[in-house]
Amino acid sequence: MINDFNFYAPTRVVFGRNAEKKIGELVASCQCRKVLIHYGGGSAERSGLLNVVREQLNTAGIPYVELGGVVPNPLLSKVYEGIELCRREQVDFILAVGGGSVIDSSKAIGYGVPYEGDVWDFWDSKGTPKQCLPIGAVLTIPAAGSEMSSSTVITKDEGLVKRGFNCDLCRCKFAVMNPERTYTLPPYQTAAGATDIMMHTMERYFSKYEDMTLTDAISEALLRTVKDAALVVMQHPEDYRNRAQIMWASSLAHNDLTECGLEKDFATHRLEHELSALFGVTHGAGLAAIWPSWARYVKARHLSRFVQFAVNVMGVENDFSHPEETAEKGIRAIEEFYHKIGMPINIKELLGREITDEEIEVLVEKCSRGRTITVGAMEVIGTKEMRDIYQMANK
């Protein structure tokens, strides 16, 4: 059975060396009056990228204001600050300079400026946006895929509640991508980014719909490519070809292409969001710590899918008489890959300790939104299953 689908990918991509030289032209084409340059820490300034952005806007005659300070797992408090600044300065375009956290913060600000209520309403399922300021992205960290996705993940400071929200209104008008800008990424950040990219595809690949051969082939090629490229750039960080593969894969993994005809699951993401919100861990590393346990928890009921993954992605030899062993070898193979690039494969490796039963209950309570929702699609995960998976991942 093939799931019906609509595919919408309106973002213009400018990719390659010196892509930043198109920023002024791209922003001008959006016919804006004033821009907010939104960014994270000091790396954008130290690398000289912010100066390039300023020069591009100055040359194009476009006025701008700036707001930095976005942190990993971007905070609602910074979103509120951005909304207030944009309203005060009459900003009508947001230029995100950074990775997924900066882009997500920009999207949330874009939703909030024209909205009369509390922008958190959208993440709390209390409202539906009707408008969003136009957004452009200058990507520096390939991982989240937010530069081409409809997704926005924000953490509410109070209670450390981390939630995602999807709506096409926030899709970037353009994304500027120069792989050279990723050369100086720390190895851990590179590895976590590759893990996140692969997981965005795996969360769609592991679907109850198994008949979309072309989409599967695209997903499998993307996963193999990122896996191989990550191993190269960990040793050779200025390998342009492989940095480019990873950067482009970041966008393709999360612009819904690998979902066409399938149904995304995203249980691992939902389980991980609570880990990174509560403990402040890097999202990609948290995904690596959770997925093997989720996979082992559900694989017996979806064996053919896990065998296909093991053979076509991880290069495991298919033992036709023992499919359970083939599926398990595929999970072990990706665990070996995670270790090669410095990622954890369980919570103990992620945090350096096992979490307590009380902490597991907090995670379950948050993931289930007070025991009111389930997660997952290939297999529905309720509070019992959440608890079981967290416990499995804790060893």
HUWO-V685030 format. One record per pair of residues at least 4 apart in sequence whose C-alpha atoms are under 7 Angstrom apart, sorted by the first residue. I is the first residue (numbers start at 0). J is the second residue. Records with the same first field share a line. If there is no record, write none. Layout:
I: J, J
This chain:
0: 208, 209, 210
1: 208, 210, 211, 260, 261
2: 208, 260, 261, 262
3: 260
4: 259, 260
6: 255
8: 254
10: 147, 170, 171, 172, 173, 174
11: 172, 173, 174
12: 173, 174, 175
13: 18, 174, 175, 176
14: 18, 175, 176, 177
15: 176, 177, 178
16: 177, 179
17: 177
18: 175, 176, 177
19: 175
20: 55
21: 25
22: 26, 52, 55
23: 27, 55, 56, 59
24: 28
25: 29
27: 31, 59
31: 91, 92
32: 61, 91
33: 61, 62, 63, 90, 91, 92
34: 62, 63, 64, 90, 91, 92, 93, 94
35: 63, 64, 65, 90, 92, 93, 94
36: 63, 64, 65, 66, 93, 94, 95
37: 65, 66, 67, 94, 95, 96, 101, 105
38: 66, 67, 68, 69, 95, 96, 97, 101
39: 67, 68, 69, 70, 97, 101
40: 67, 68, 69
41: 45
42: 46
43: 47, 48, 49
44: 48, 49
47: 51
48: 52
49: 53
50: 54
51: 55
52: 56
53: 57
54: 58
55: 59
56: 60, 61
57: 61
69: 73, 77, 100, 101
70: 100
71: 100
72: 100, 153, 154
73: 100, 104, 153, 154
74: 78, 153, 154, 155, 156
75: 79, 153, 154, 155, 156
76: 80, 156
77: 81
78: 82, 104, 107, 108
79: 83
80: 84
81: 85, 108
82: 86, 108, 111, 112
83: 87
84: 88
85: 89, 90, 112
86: 90, 112
91: 132
92: 132, 133, 134
93: 105, 133, 134, 135
94: 134, 135, 136
95: 101, 102, 105, 135, 136, 137
96: 101, 136, 137, 138
97: 101, 137, 138, 139, 140
98: 102, 138, 139, 140, 141
99: 103, 142, 143, 144, 145
100: 104
101: 105
102: 106, 136, 145, 146
103: 107, 145, 151, 152
104: 108
105: 109
106: 110, 151, 169
107: 111
108: 112
109: 131, 132
110: 114, 118, 128, 130, 131, 132
111: 118
113: 130
114: 118
119: 123
120: 124, 125, 126
121: 125, 126, 127
122: 162, 163, 164
130: 168
131: 168, 169
133: 171, 172
134: 171, 172
135: 171, 172, 173, 174
136: 146, 171, 173, 174, 175
137: 174, 175, 176
138: 174, 175, 176
139: 180, 181
140: 181
141: 192, 245, 246, 249
142: 192, 193, 195, 196, 249
143: 195, 196, 249
144: 148, 249, 250, 252, 253
145: 150
146: 171, 174, 250
147: 170, 171, 250, 253, 254
148: 170, 253, 254
149: 165, 166, 167, 169, 170
150: 163, 164, 165, 166
151: 163, 164, 165
152: 162, 163, 164
153: 161, 162, 163
154: 159, 160, 161, 162, 276
155: 159, 160, 161
159: 276, 277
160: 276
161: 272, 273, 276
178: 239, 242, 243, 246
179: 239
182: 236, 237
184: 188, 189
185: 189
186: 190, 233
187: 191, 341
188: 192
189: 193
190: 194, 229, 340, 341, 342
191: 195, 283, 284
192: 196, 283
193: 197, 225, 229
194: 198, 283, 287
195: 199, 283
196: 200, 248, 249, 252
197: 201, 222
198: 202
199: 203, 252, 253
200: 204, 218, 252, 257
201: 205
202: 263, 264, 265
203: 257, 258, 261, 262, 263, 264
204: 215, 218
205: 304, 377
206: 261, 262, 263, 264, 377
207: 377
208: 261, 262
211: 215, 260
212: 216
213: 217
214: 218, 257, 259
215: 219
216: 220
217: 221, 257
218: 222, 257
219: 223, 311, 312
220: 224
221: 225, 248
222: 226, 312
223: 227, 312
224: 228
225: 229, 244, 245
226: 230
227: 231
228: 232, 241, 244, 245
229: 233
230: 340
231: 235
232: 236, 238, 241, 242
238: 242
239: 243
240: 244
241: 245
242: 246
243: 247
244: 248
245: 249
247: 251
248: 252
249: 253
250: 254
251: 256
252: 257
255: 259
258: 262, 263
263: 376
264: 375, 376, 377
265: 269, 375
266: 270, 374, 375
267: 271, 286, 289, 290, 293
268: 272, 286
269: 366
270: 366
271: 275, 285, 286, 289
272: 276
273: 277, 362, 365, 366
274: 278, 285
275: 279, 280, 281, 282, 285
280: 285
281: 285
282: 286
283: 287
284: 288, 342, 343
285: 289, 349
286: 290
287: 342, 343, 344
288: 343, 344, 345, 346, 349, 392
289: 293, 345, 392
290: 294
291: 295, 330, 344
292: 296, 388, 391, 392
293: 297, 388
294: 298
296: 388
297: 301
298: 302, 305
301: 305
302: 306, 323, 326
303: 307
304: 308
305: 309, 326
306: 310, 322, 325, 326
307: 311
308: 312, 313, 329
309: 313, 314, 315, 325, 326, 328, 329
310: 314, 315, 316, 317
313: 329, 332
315: 328, 329
317: 325
318: 322, 325
321: 325
322: 326
323: 327
324: 328
325: 329
326: 330
327: 331
328: 332
329: 333
330: 334
331: 335
332: 336
333: 337
334: 338, 344
335: 339
336: 340
337: 341, 342, 343, 344
338: 342, 343
343: 348, 349
344: 348
345: 349, 392, 393, 394
346: 350, 353, 392, 393
347: 351, 352, 353, 393, 394
353: 393
354: 358, 359, 393
355: 359
356: 360
357: 361
358: 362
359: 363, 386, 389
360: 364
361: 365
362: 366
363: 367, 382, 385, 386
364: 368, 369, 370
365: 369
367: 371, 372, 373, 382
368: 372
370: 382
373: 379, 380, 381
374: 379, 380, 381
375: 379, 380
380: 384, 385
381: 385
382: 386
383: 387
384: 388
385: 389
386: 390
387: 391
388: 392
389: 393
